């Protein structure tokens, strides 16, 4: 390893270390979709990545065959807003399951959680309709989130 860093100096070593760190980060990056004056942020992760006490607090069943779909809607000022969500998940065999979202308000953050049961290495098409009601200070808006994700069993 010293041979690798011999010609790059301290600054080069730090840049290389940072690049390596970023390269090995989990692939669970949060994703976002804009609609109207809002952003819909979403992530799908294995429930086993949650600590048992966190899962218990939010009544989430942990299991290698379950994924957690987490959605939040944020306005143009960065504040969480309430939304009406309906969704479903379907595997490639056409087996469909409805997603029941639970609203969680944690301080100023508002997010919605639903679990998806899946087989190992199973591809799911996830569709979520989101609607934000208009208020005297903002317009309402709606969107449909469509994503395809391969889900893996996780211990």
SULHUSUL-V526664 format. One record per residue. N is the residue number from 1. PHI is phi in whole degrees, -180 to 180 (999 if undefined). PSI is psi in whole degrees, 0 to 359 (NA if undefined). NEAR is the number of other ideal C-beta (glycine too) atoms within 12 Angstrom. Layout:
# SULHUSUL-V526664
n:N phi:PHI psi:PSI near:NEAR
n:N phi:PHI psi:PSI near:NEAR
This chain:
# SULHUSUL-V526664
n:1 phi:999 psi:323 near:10
n:2 phi:-61 psi:324 near:8
n:3 phi:-62 psi:320 near:7
n:4 phi:-62 psi:321 near:12
n:5 phi:-93 psi:358 near:17
n:6 phi:-58 psi:323 near:11
n:7 phi:-102 psi:358 near:10
n:8 phi:-100 psi:343 near:17
n:9 phi:75 psi:180 near:11
n:10 phi:-65 psi:316 near:11
n:11 phi:-62 psi:316 near:11
n:12 phi:-64 psi:323 near:15
n:13 phi:-63 psi:316 near:18
n:14 phi:-66 psi:319 near:14
n:15 phi:-63 psi:316 near:15
n:16 phi:-63 psi:316 near:19
n:17 phi:-63 psi:319 near:18
n:18 phi:-65 psi:316 near:14
n:19 phi:-62 psi:319 near:14
n:20 phi:-64 psi:318 near:15
n:21 phi:-61 psi:316 near:12
n:22 phi:-66 psi:327 near:12
n:23 phi:-70 psi:334 near:11
n:24 phi:-101 psi:7 near:10
n:25 phi:-65 psi:151 near:11
n:26 phi:-60 psi:158 near:15
n:27 phi:-85 psi:13 near:15
n:28 phi:-86 psi:49 near:19
n:29 phi:-72 psi:141 near:13
n:30 phi:-72 psi:143 near:19
n:31 phi:-121 psi:163 near:22
n:32 phi:-145 psi:149 near:19
n:33 phi:-134 psi:128 near:24
n:34 phi:-88 psi:144 near:18
n:35 phi:-155 psi:128 near:27
n:36 phi:56 psi:229 near:24
n:37 phi:-94 psi:21 near:23
n:38 phi:-126 psi:164 near:33
n:39 phi:-126 psi:133 near:29
n:40 phi:-104 psi:115 near:39
n:41 phi:-100 psi:138 near:30
n:42 phi:-145 psi:153 near:37
n:43 phi:-155 psi:144 near:28
n:44 phi:-124 psi:120 near:38
n:45 phi:-135 psi:158 near:29
n:46 phi:-64 psi:140 near:32
n:47 phi:-66 psi:338 near:34
n:48 phi:-70 psi:348 near:24
n:49 phi:-77 psi:346 near:24
n:50 phi:-82 psi:140 near:25
n:51 phi:-67 psi:145 near:13
n:52 phi:-54 psi:322 near:15
n:53 phi:-70 psi:328 near:10
n:54 phi:-71 psi:315 near:19
n:55 phi:-60 psi:318 near:22
n:56 phi:-64 psi:319 near:13
n:57 phi:-59 psi:324 near:14
n:58 phi:-104 psi:12 near:26
n:59 phi:57 psi:46 near:17
n:60 phi:-105 psi:126 near:30
n:61 phi:-80 psi:118 near:21
n:62 phi:-82 psi:145 near:25
n:63 phi:-179 psi:152 near:22
n:64 phi:-64 psi:339 near:19
n:65 phi:-101 psi:22 near:22
n:66 phi:-131 psi:139 near:33
n:67 phi:-119 psi:153 near:39
n:68 phi:-109 psi:125 near:39
n:69 phi:-100 psi:119 near:42
n:70 phi:-117 psi:123 near:38
n:71 phi:-128 psi:138 near:42
n:72 phi:-137 psi:149 near:38
n:73 phi:-117 psi:131 near:42
n:74 phi:-126 psi:138 near:30
n:75 phi:-84 psi:180 near:28
n:76 phi:-66 psi:346 near:18
n:77 phi:-95 psi:1 near:13
n:78 phi:87 psi:10 near:15
n:79 phi:-93 psi:142 near:21
n:80 phi:-69 psi:142 near:26
n:81 phi:-128 psi:155 near:38
n:82 phi:-77 psi:145 near:27
n:83 phi:-144 psi:156 near:35
n:84 phi:-98 psi:124 near:21
n:85 phi:-121 psi:137 near:35
n:86 phi:-136 psi:139 near:20
n:87 phi:-158 psi:173 near:36
n:88 phi:-153 psi:162 near:26
n:89 phi:-132 psi:141 near:35
n:90 phi:-139 psi:132 near:24
n:91 phi:-84 psi:178 near:24
n:92 phi:-71 psi:346 near:18
n:93 phi:-84 psi:356 near:12
n:94 phi:91 psi:4 near:11
n:95 phi:-74 psi:122 near:18
n:96 phi:-113 psi:143 near:18
n:97 phi:-135 psi:136 near:24
n:98 phi:-73 psi:148 near:21
n:99 phi:-105 psi:124 near:33
n:100 phi:-104 psi:111 near:20
n:101 phi:-89 psi:134 near:33
n:102 phi:-105 psi:128 near:21
n:103 phi:-81 psi:133 near:23
n:104 phi:-123 psi:124 near:23
n:105 phi:-111 psi:117 near:16
n:106 phi:-127 psi:93 near:16
n:107 phi:68 psi:236 near:9
n:108 phi:-89 psi:351 near:14
n:109 phi:-84 psi:140 near:19
n:110 phi:-128 psi:126 near:26
n:111 phi:-145 psi:164 near:31
n:112 phi:-125 psi:133 near:36
n:113 phi:-122 psi:138 near:36
n:114 phi:-146 psi:147 near:36
n:115 phi:-105 psi:151 near:35
n:116 phi:-125 psi:125 near:41
n:117 phi:-87 psi:141 near:27
n:118 phi:-155 psi:158 near:34
n:119 phi:-86 psi:169 near:20
n:120 phi:-68 psi:135 near:18
n:121 phi:57 psi:36 near:15
n:122 phi:-97 psi:134 near:25
n:123 phi:-88 psi:132 near:22
n:124 phi:-122 psi:139 near:33
n:125 phi:-100 psi:116 near:28
n:126 phi:-107 psi:127 near:38
n:127 phi:-124 psi:130 near:27
n:128 phi:-135 psi:125 near:37
n:129 phi:-94 psi:127 near:24
n:130 phi:-123 psi:136 near:36
n:131 phi:-136 psi:130 near:24
n:132 phi:-109 psi:126 near:31
n:133 phi:-75 psi:146 near:18
n:134 phi:-72 psi:153 near:16
n:135 phi:-127 psi:173 near:14
n:136 phi:-60 psi:337 near:7
n:137 phi:-107 psi:355 near:12
n:138 phi:-148 psi:153 near:19
n:139 phi:-84 psi:149 near:17
n:140 phi:-78 psi:165 near:23
n:141 phi:-160 psi:161 near:27
n:142 phi:-143 psi:159 near:23
n:143 phi:-155 psi:163 near:28
n:144 phi:-120 psi:120 near:19
n:145 phi:-90 psi:127 near:38
n:146 phi:-127 psi:121 near:20
n:147 phi:-143 psi:153 near:26
n:148 phi:-119 psi:129 near:17
n:149 phi:-142 psi:137 near:30
n:150 phi:-86 psi:128 near:21
n:151 phi:-110 psi:139 near:34
n:152 phi:-120 psi:149 near:25
n:153 phi:-71 psi:142 near:19
n:154 phi:-139 psi:133 near:22
n:155 phi:-83 psi:NA near:12
